[in-house]
């Protein structure tokens, strides 16, 4: 049976934390498109796009929202008949007036091609054909607003045109003030750099930079102003400027006609990294924005084919392992997980893959955000996991970090000058959590790459943190873990598992580096810790949330690495007992995170399901997440924290941790093979 997921929000343009636009409606024409930070009822965060099609002289809307006419009438829209969300593409299909129109949004986040992945460019493709056997005269109108270039609508923008060489030209728009890297935090939109719109010349008609009023003019008259508006700078509220293009397909038959646009954003400088300003990775060899745009246009056919191949392969593997519903979920998660990062190089030329902790606190390079997202990147490019960890090692080795355990983050996006979480007070840190995360990720990277150089470069800190876990990890003190929204907790059994696996993982690393004696010592100690854990945590038919509280329980998602690394510190009986208990505690939308509340975490739910040996158990635990996405009334980008009874979002949206859904693919397709 084939299922059709109704996504809570649909990814459209998903490049990085700033260049990141969605639709939160059933139909693309129901409302404005918006940045992921947009909140219903507000104006900040509307990142508008308008799409209209003229068929035989009559205009129909297919994207965005127009103000009503003076008579209160709304423009007609084409009927939306299908929506497909693939890992790299979103495709809307519309029908009306004898025409079929497909609108495809493609952001080529190909993890094995960092040149293409890092380009701040996204494609919109229009395919049209006659579906009634008749000829039809067709033009398509598209525009993008100046709202994409500002944090608040009161800010002013300028615009211009840039000749890219030959027949190609870019329309360009950006804020008047250009406060480069001047804004940091969570609920923020970029207000520096320049948005570009480039038209392929296949069915090129007209382009203009003008007031939003031209939408109504084109709808009614089918024409655009001949010259660009010169009334600038001006704010985007009220008389909002747009960059508009008309594609003239002429007479359309049953044979498909196709054309595309490129939307791109030059942020000029992307990250401040320990007081050094870094441009995007794509600029590393001196490539200019104009050159990048020309490459994006010329390589479009090749990129489109590469995206189609990737989509097909990933969906087939996901379906085989987890069914159609799992396929739908990883397809929705893929672009979101990657676009929560920015790829740059440090002064040594090493990769930095810096996450933004979206809709949480805006931290940059957060370790316990990298840890759950890592399965996706381990599958396709482990070098990016190294790029997540490198800033943490750099900061931990500096005089600014006073503790003998691993840091939590390196700043507030896009400023990575040192940890901000918990104001660096020791009682607000996550010592067991972050030490365990880093060591586990390092072990995964070394096993995935078959190389140990990165571990050797950071052996001093890895050893220090492994010793910390060995001393303090079996029975953690009163502290936070990655699920910090639940508050401090002492004697946390799941956190203890992380410490135990961290100790065992360090033993694996010792073996990879030829340190036989240390390997035996750490693996033996991890085995002793695991045996003691079973005695301390046992609660008859399951294992406790905390060692000192009978009658409690929790998802022991950290156990999955015991399988992935073939450590075998915990018995199959332990894991099966837990899986059986998760099945018994399952609600309509999933198994809760623990016995304290009815909410869960999407990433941990799938990790817990990956522990199941029986396919039916695995699917039974995963499928409620699909139902949550399909039925929740909270129309926001994929949240990872929601209530398992009501399908209400607790908090969080558009976070990279949904990369954790790929743990099932990692488990079945990586180390075991």
PyMOL commands that set and color helices and strands:
alter all, ss='L'
color gray80, all
select helices_A, chain A and resi 114-118+146-149+214-221+281-283+289-298+300-339+367-380+382-396+421-424+426-428+431-449+453-457+459-472+484-486+493-512+516-537+557-564+572-584+602-610+615-631+656-669
alter helices_A, ss='H'
color red, helices_A
select strands_A, chain A and resi 10-14+20-23+34-35+49-55+58-63+79-85+89-96+99-106+121-130+136-145+156-165+168-175+194-199+204-211+234-235+241-252+257-266+271-273+276-278+341-345+351-355+415-416+586-587+590-591+599-601+641-643+649-651
alter strands_A, ss='S'
color yellow, strands_A
deselect
rebuild
show_as cartoon
